Amino acid sequence: MAMTNGRSHRRRFICFAPIYESFISIPLLVGGEQPLVLSTDPKTFLPNPAELRAALEANDDICCVIVNSPNNPTGAIYPKELLAELANVIKDFPEVWALSDEVYRTVRFVPGRHASLRQFLPDQTVSVSGMSKEVSGTGLRLGFCAGPLNLIALIRSIQSNSSSCVNLPTQRAYEMLIRHDIENNMELRAGVVSQLQSRQKRLLAAFEAALERHPAVREAMFAHVAQGAFYWFPNIQGILDACASSKVPSASSVRAFHLSIGGGDLCSRELR
């Protein structure tokens, strides 16, 4: 809302598919315009800076570019070099803001430190993050943002007159979490990531076992494995193509494949 100016024609957002569904609905709610959704590489789910530049040059109604890394729902992590390229593009359009969604910044399964678009574009970027994903407690809606002072002041005014504040116990709990992890080398959040990575390995192993007799399907589904966040985004096109070419039984004769995680147990039924 703070990024859309009622006196300006710039009220439209850009985001990259696949994308968290609220980044489609919220821009429509606050700006009255459908966001422009750009495609990403079908294997890596990373955006193309040249396509972003072309979109900004062709659409003078854009107010903000949304970048989400680690990504929901693909689990892709944008490399530091890519973030720098995206920042260089947006920098050439000083009337355009960038919203960097970094809510999964501590949930990564590959080596390296988290990188933010704001490192390369501080004067045009607002980065947002929160507690819920860091502690795998998705109901704990405590978030924060960082950005240019003038925009943060406007955000504060809007927020305090719409939702007031998060309940005090949650705020105190997050303060204790941060203090503990600062003093103990990210112990609590590292433990959360370790548990999530263990679940990811079990999930992938179950799919591997179920697809053992169908290598063409397996190769397609495992082309991309999440580098971070809570998700795995398999390519089911491989299954559809294999069914169409009779490499696996037709859909009508394939028993439902079932995966469920409950009580710490992973259950699977093989494709037959």
C-alpha positions as CSV (number, residue, x, y, z in Angstrom):
1,M,0.0,0.0,0.0
2,A,2.8,2.4,0.9
3,M,4.4,1.7,-2.5
4,T,1.3,2.7,-4.5
5,N,0.8,6.4,-4.8
6,G,-2.8,7.5,-5.4
7,R,-1.5,10.5,-7.4
8,S,0.7,8.4,-9.6
9,H,-0.1,6.2,-12.6
10,R,2.4,3.6,-11.2
11,R,0.2,1.2,-9.3
12,R,1.1,-2.2,-10.8
13,F,3.5,-4.9,-9.5
14,I,5.8,-7.3,-11.2
15,C,6.5,-10.8,-9.7
16,F,8.1,-14.0,-11.0
17,A,6.2,-17.3,-11.5
18,P,5.8,-19.7,-9.7
19,I,4.9,-17.3,-6.9
20,Y,3.3,-17.2,-3.5
21,E,-0.4,-16.7,-4.3
22,S,-0.8,-13.6,-2.0
23,F,1.6,-11.7,-4.3
24,I,-1.1,-12.0,-6.9
25,S,-4.1,-11.0,-4.8
26,I,-2.6,-8.4,-2.5
27,P,-1.2,-6.2,-5.3
28,L,-4.7,-6.3,-6.9
29,L,-6.2,-5.3,-3.6
30,V,-4.0,-2.4,-2.8
31,G,-3.3,-1.1,-6.4
32,G,-6.4,-2.1,-8.2
33,E,-4.3,-3.7,-11.0
34,Q,-3.4,-7.3,-11.8
35,P,0.4,-7.8,-11.3
36,L,2.5,-8.6,-14.3
37,V,3.8,-12.1,-13.9
38,L,7.1,-13.0,-15.6
39,S,8.2,-16.5,-16.2
40,T,11.4,-18.1,-14.8
41,D,13.7,-20.8,-16.1
42,P,11.7,-24.1,-16.0
43,K,14.6,-26.0,-14.4
44,T,16.1,-23.6,-12.0
45,F,13.0,-21.3,-11.4
46,L,15.4,-18.3,-11.6
47,P,14.3,-15.1,-13.4
48,N,16.0,-13.5,-16.4
49,P,17.2,-9.9,-15.7
50,A,16.9,-9.1,-19.5
51,E,13.2,-10.0,-19.4
52,L,12.7,-7.8,-16.3
53,R,14.3,-4.9,-18.1
54,A,12.2,-5.4,-21.2
55,A,9.0,-5.5,-19.0
56,L,10.0,-2.3,-17.1
57,E,10.7,-0.5,-20.4
58,A,7.4,-1.6,-21.9
59,N,5.2,-0.9,-18.9
60,D,5.5,2.6,-17.3
61,D,2.8,1.8,-14.8
62,I,5.0,-0.5,-12.6
63,C,5.5,0.7,-9.0
64,C,7.3,-2.4,-7.5
65,V,9.2,-5.6,-8.4
66,I,8.7,-8.5,-6.0
67,V,11.6,-10.8,-5.4
68,N,11.2,-13.8,-3.1
69,S,14.4,-15.8,-2.1
70,P,14.4,-18.5,-0.8
71,N,11.3,-19.0,-2.9
72,N,7.8,-20.1,-2.1
73,P,6.8,-22.5,-3.6
74,T,9.9,-23.7,-5.6
75,G,12.6,-23.6,-2.8
76,A,15.0,-21.9,-5.3
77,I,17.6,-19.6,-3.8
78,Y,18.7,-16.6,-6.0
79,P,22.5,-16.5,-6.3
80,K,24.2,-13.3,-5.1
81,E,25.3,-12.6,-8.7
82,L,21.7,-12.8,-10.0
83,L,20.5,-10.5,-7.2
84,A,23.2,-8.0,-8.3
85,E,22.0,-8.2,-11.9
86,L,18.4,-7.7,-10.9
87,A,19.4,-4.7,-8.8
88,N,21.3,-3.1,-11.7
89,V,18.1,-3.4,-13.8
90,I,15.8,-1.8,-11.2
91,K,18.4,0.9,-10.4
92,D,17.8,2.3,-13.9
93,F,14.1,2.9,-13.0
94,P,14.3,5.1,-9.9
95,E,10.5,5.4,-9.6
96,V,10.2,1.7,-9.1
97,W,10.5,0.0,-5.7
98,A,11.7,-3.5,-5.0
99,L,10.0,-5.7,-2.3
100,S,12.4,-8.4,-1.2
101,D,10.6,-11.2,0.6
102,E,13.2,-13.0,2.8
103,V,10.9,-14.8,5.2
104,Y,12.8,-18.1,4.6
105,R,16.2,-16.4,4.9
106,T,17.4,-18.8,7.7
107,V,15.9,-22.0,6.0
108,R,18.5,-23.1,3.5
109,F,19.8,-26.6,2.7
110,V,22.9,-25.6,0.7
111,P,26.2,-24.0,1.9
112,G,26.5,-20.2,2.0
113,R,25.1,-17.1,3.6
114,H,21.8,-15.5,2.8
115,A,22.0,-12.7,0.3
116,S,19.5,-9.9,0.0
117,L,18.6,-7.7,-3.0
118,R,18.8,-4.8,-0.5
119,Q,22.6,-5.3,-0.4
120,F,22.8,-4.1,-4.0
121,L,19.8,-1.7,-4.1
122,P,19.4,-0.1,-0.6
123,D,17.7,3.1,-1.7
124,Q,14.9,1.3,-3.6
125,T,14.4,-1.9,-1.6
126,V,12.3,-2.9,1.3
127,S,13.2,-6.3,2.7
128,V,10.6,-8.2,4.8
129,S,11.0,-11.2,7.0
130,G,9.5,-12.7,10.1
131,M,9.5,-15.2,13.0
132,S,7.1,-17.8,11.9
133,K,9.2,-19.5,9.2
134,E,12.4,-19.2,11.2
135,V,11.0,-21.4,14.0
136,S,8.7,-23.5,11.8
137,G,5.7,-21.9,13.6
138,T,3.6,-20.7,10.8
139,G,0.9,-19.2,13.1
140,L,3.2,-16.8,14.8
141,R,2.6,-13.8,12.6
142,L,5.4,-11.5,13.7
143,G,7.2,-9.8,10.9
144,F,9.6,-6.9,10.3
145,C,10.9,-4.9,7.4
146,A,13.9,-2.7,6.6
147,G,14.3,0.0,4.0
148,P,14.6,3.7,3.3
149,L,13.5,5.8,6.2
150,N,10.8,7.8,4.3
151,L,9.1,4.6,3.2
152,I,9.4,2.9,6.5
153,A,7.7,5.9,8.2
154,L,4.8,5.6,5.8
155,I,4.6,1.8,6.3
156,R,4.5,2.4,10.1
157,S,1.7,4.9,9.8
158,I,-0.4,2.5,7.7
159,Q,0.3,-0.5,9.8
160,S,-0.4,1.2,13.2
161,N,-3.8,2.3,11.9
162,S,-4.8,-1.1,10.4
163,S,-3.5,-4.0,12.5
164,S,-2.0,-2.1,15.5
165,C,0.6,-4.6,16.7
166,V,1.5,-8.2,17.3
167,N,0.6,-9.6,20.7
168,L,3.3,-8.9,23.3
169,P,4.1,-12.6,24.3
170,T,5.1,-13.3,20.7
171,Q,7.2,-10.3,20.5
172,R,9.0,-11.2,23.8
173,A,9.5,-14.8,22.6
174,Y,11.1,-13.6,19.4
175,E,13.4,-11.3,21.3
176,M,14.5,-14.3,23.5
177,L,15.1,-16.4,20.4
178,I,17.3,-13.8,18.7
179,R,19.3,-13.3,21.9
180,H,19.8,-17.0,22.4
181,D,20.9,-17.6,18.8
182,I,23.3,-14.7,18.8
183,E,25.0,-16.1,21.9
184,N,24.8,-19.8,20.7
185,N,25.8,-19.7,17.1
186,M,22.2,-19.9,15.7
187,E,21.5,-23.1,17.7
188,L,17.7,-23.0,17.7
189,R,17.3,-22.0,14.1
190,A,20.0,-24.5,13.0
191,G,18.0,-27.2,14.7
192,V,14.8,-26.2,12.8
193,V,16.7,-26.4,9.5
194,S,18.2,-29.8,10.4
195,Q,14.7,-31.2,11.1
196,L,13.4,-29.8,7.9
197,Q,16.3,-31.2,5.9
198,S,15.7,-34.6,7.4
199,R,12.1,-34.5,6.4
200,Q,13.1,-33.4,2.9
201,K,15.5,-36.4,2.5
202,R,12.8,-38.8,3.7
203,L,10.2,-37.4,1.3
204,L,12.6,-37.6,-1.7
205,A,13.6,-41.1,-0.7
206,A,10.0,-42.2,-0.7
207,F,9.4,-40.7,-4.1
208,E,12.7,-42.3,-5.4
209,A,11.5,-45.7,-4.2
210,A,8.0,-45.3,-5.7
211,L,9.5,-44.3,-9.1
212,E,12.3,-46.8,-9.1
213,R,10.8,-48.7,-12.0
214,H,10.2,-45.5,-14.0
215,P,13.5,-43.8,-14.6
216,A,12.1,-41.3,-17.2
217,V,9.6,-40.0,-14.7
218,R,12.1,-39.9,-11.9
219,E,14.6,-37.9,-13.9
220,A,11.9,-35.3,-14.8
221,M,10.6,-35.0,-11.2
222,F,14.0,-34.6,-9.6
223,A,15.3,-32.0,-12.1
224,H,15.0,-29.4,-9.3
225,V,15.3,-30.1,-5.6
226,A,14.6,-27.3,-3.1
227,Q,17.6,-25.4,-1.9
228,G,15.6,-23.8,0.9
229,A,12.2,-22.9,2.4
230,F,9.5,-25.5,3.2
231,Y,8.7,-26.9,-0.2
232,W,9.5,-29.3,-2.9
233,F,8.2,-28.4,-6.4
234,P,8.4,-31.5,-8.6
235,N,7.8,-31.4,-12.3
236,I,4.8,-33.6,-12.9
237,Q,5.1,-33.0,-16.6
238,G,7.4,-36.0,-16.6
239,I,4.6,-38.2,-15.3
240,L,2.2,-36.9,-17.9
241,D,4.6,-37.4,-20.7
242,A,5.5,-40.9,-19.5
243,C,1.8,-41.8,-19.3
244,A,1.2,-40.5,-22.8
245,S,4.1,-42.5,-24.2
246,S,3.1,-45.6,-22.3
247,K,6.3,-45.7,-20.3
248,V,4.2,-46.1,-17.3
249,P,0.6,-47.5,-17.1
250,S,-2.2,-45.2,-18.2
251,A,-3.6,-42.8,-15.6
252,S,-6.8,-44.9,-15.3
253,S,-4.8,-48.0,-14.2
254,V,-2.3,-46.2,-11.9
255,R,-3.1,-46.5,-8.2
256,A,-3.0,-43.3,-6.2
257,F,0.3,-42.4,-4.9
258,H,0.0,-41.4,-1.3
259,L,2.4,-39.6,0.9
260,S,1.6,-38.4,4.4
261,I,3.6,-37.0,7.2
262,G,2.0,-37.4,10.6
263,G,3.4,-38.1,14.0
264,G,6.9,-38.2,12.5
265,D,6.1,-41.2,10.3
266,L,6.3,-41.1,6.5
267,C,4.0,-43.5,4.7
268,S,4.1,-44.3,1.0
269,R,2.4,-46.5,-1.5
270,E,4.3,-47.4,-4.6
271,L,3.0,-46.6,-8.1
272,R,1.7,-49.9,-9.5
